[in-house]
Amino acid sequence: MVDDFQATTQFSTVLLFFFGAIGFGVISLFMNQLTGGRFPSPSKLSTYECGNDPHSDADIPFNFRFAVIAVIFLLFEIELVFFLPWAVSFRNLLFTTGWPAFFEMITFFFILILAFVYVWKKGGLEWDRN
């Protein structure tokens, strides 16, 4: 059992690091305001978009395919993460639970393949269509 003094000492160490980090951030921001130069110019005050000059207004329609591809990527990436623990413990699963664990994962893999084929056939991965 941990006595109260040891628990207080461990907690005070965490508090010391916490307040030290907050203090470092505040002091750094304050020193930047004191020593930082402010020399605005037209080029510094202009809009900057990933190294490109802005060509039009920001209210142009957004191509929704970027969002669809991002969601599809995240969906399949997260589903594929489930394969790593299964592959690592595959031998142990077969000896402890038997074949049901194998068939459950094969079913999951089959559903993943069906979803991929569905997205492919619907044209969700094509960029050149209008």
Residue pairs with C-beta under 8 A, 6 or more apart in sequence:
47 54
65 127
68 124
69 124
69 125
72 119
72 124
72 125
75 115
76 112
76 115
76 116
79 108
79 112
80 112
82 108
83 105
83 109
86 93
86 101
86 105
90 102
93 101
93 102
94 101
94 102
119 125
123 129
